[in-house]
């Protein structure tokens, strides 16, 4: 389960940012997670709930996750398509000359601090 390592990194970044802004606590943390990022949202939530209890600023933090759809682009026909339905083969021209545009990221989108 690699989610725990990612959670620890996210918490460290969030606490650092909160401290730099003079916060006493983080009320809410919003993350954007790509649907093909290899992060399992339920595992991530479980790890986050466990790890936040060991922090100074995030013990009561509400976690919100926004799941971003995986979209690929075909360089041959210039179309985009939903990656999870068609993988690396373009459904329009059947080319394998494609790349992932969104869906593999994990970013801190927003924090509410007090």
C-alpha positions in Angstrom: 0.0 0.0 0.0 1.9 3.0 -1.3 -0.9 5.4 -0.3 0.5 5.8 3.2 3.7 7.2 1.9 1.8 9.6 -0.3 -0.4 10.6 2.6 2.6 11.4 4.7 4.1 13.6 1.9 0.8 15.4 1.4 0.4 16.1 5.1 3.9 17.4 5.4 3.4 19.7 2.5 0.0 20.9 3.8 1.4 21.5 7.4 4.4 23.4 6.0 2.2 25.6 3.9 -0.2 26.2 6.8 2.7 27.1 9.1 4.1 29.5 6.6 0.7 31.2 6.5 0.4 31.5 10.3 -2.4 28.9 10.6 -3.3 27.3 13.9 -5.0 24.4 12.1 -6.1 23.1 8.7 -9.9 22.8 8.5 -10.2 21.3 5.0 -7.8 19.8 2.4 -9.0 19.4 -1.2 -7.0 17.1 -3.5 -7.2 16.4 -7.2 -6.5 12.8 -8.0 -6.3 11.3 -11.5 -8.4 8.2 -12.0 -5.3 6.4 -13.4 -2.9 7.7 -10.9 -2.6 4.4 -9.1 -4.0 5.9 -5.9 -7.0 4.0 -4.5 -9.3 6.7 -3.0 -10.6 4.4 -0.2 -7.1 3.4 0.8 -5.9 7.0 0.7 -8.8 8.1 2.9 -8.1 5.3 5.4 -4.5 6.2 5.6 -5.3 10.0 5.8 -7.7 9.4 8.7 -5.0 7.4 10.6 -2.1 9.7 9.8 -3.8 13.0 10.6 -4.3 12.0 14.2 -0.5 12.2 14.6 -0.2 15.8 13.4 -0.2 19.1 15.1 -2.4 21.1 12.7 -4.5 18.5 10.9 -6.2 16.4 13.5 -9.7 17.6 12.5 -9.0 18.2 8.8 -11.8 17.3 6.4 -10.5 15.6 3.3 -12.1 16.2 -0.1 -11.0 14.3 -3.2 -11.8 15.4 -6.7 -11.3 12.5 -9.1 -10.1 13.8 -12.5 -11.0 11.8 -15.6 -8.3 10.2 -17.7 -8.1 11.8 -21.1 -5.7 10.9 -23.9 -4.8 12.8 -27.1 -4.1 11.3 -30.5 -1.3 13.0 -32.3 -2.4 11.4 -35.6 -6.1 12.5 -35.8 -5.9 15.3 -33.2 -8.8 14.0 -31.1 -9.1 13.5 -27.4 -10.8 10.5 -25.8 -11.5 8.9 -22.5 -8.5 6.8 -21.6 -10.2 4.3 -19.3 -12.5 3.2 -22.1 -9.9 2.9 -24.9 -6.5 2.7 -23.3 -3.6 3.6 -25.6 -5.5 3.0 -28.9 -7.4 5.9 -30.4 -11.0 5.0 -30.9 -11.3 7.3 -33.9 -8.4 6.3 -36.1 -7.0 3.3 -34.2 -3.6 4.8 -33.9 -1.3 4.1 -31.0 0.3 7.5 -31.3 -1.4 8.8 -28.2 -0.5 10.3 -24.8 -2.2 10.9 -21.5 -3.3 14.5 -21.1 -5.0 14.3 -17.7 -5.7 11.6 -15.2 -2.3 10.7 -13.7 -1.9 13.6 -11.3 -2.3 14.1 -7.6 -2.2 17.7 -6.4 -3.2 19.8 -3.5 -6.0 22.0 -5.0 -7.0 24.0 -1.9 -6.7 24.3 1.8 -8.9 26.0 4.3 -6.9 27.2 7.3 -7.7 29.0 10.6 
